Amino acid sequence: MFLPLAGLLVGVLLGLALGVKVDVEVARYSAVAILAALDSVLGAVRAELDGGYDNRVFISGFVTNTVVAVLLVFIGDRLGLDLYLVALITFGLRIFQNVAIIRRHFI
């Protein structure tokens, strides 16, 4: 259960320690990819707490969500639309829902 969270924490700490700079041109892509990853990790924690965690589902969801979200941003850039907002809103809602369910599990 804690392996996805540990990986997320290690990644954040490495990014902070190495002083990673994100170019303005790819900031939207990075933001959407990070939210997709966070959504997958929190979904994995929720599934583990519910007793239904499956590593295949986690990995496939992680990759699929990230690829679809980045493609949505790419298509939006080509069309001159802010389609990245769709991914941000969707992942934001799912992240808050998963956090609320995880919180209720521990309360």
Secondary structure, DSSP 8 states (H G I E B T S, - for coil): -HHHHHHHHHHHHHHHHHT----GGGHHHHHHHHHHHHHHHHHHHHHHHHT---HHHHHHHHHHHHHHHHHHHHHHHHHT--THHHHHHHHHHHHHHHHHHHHHHH-
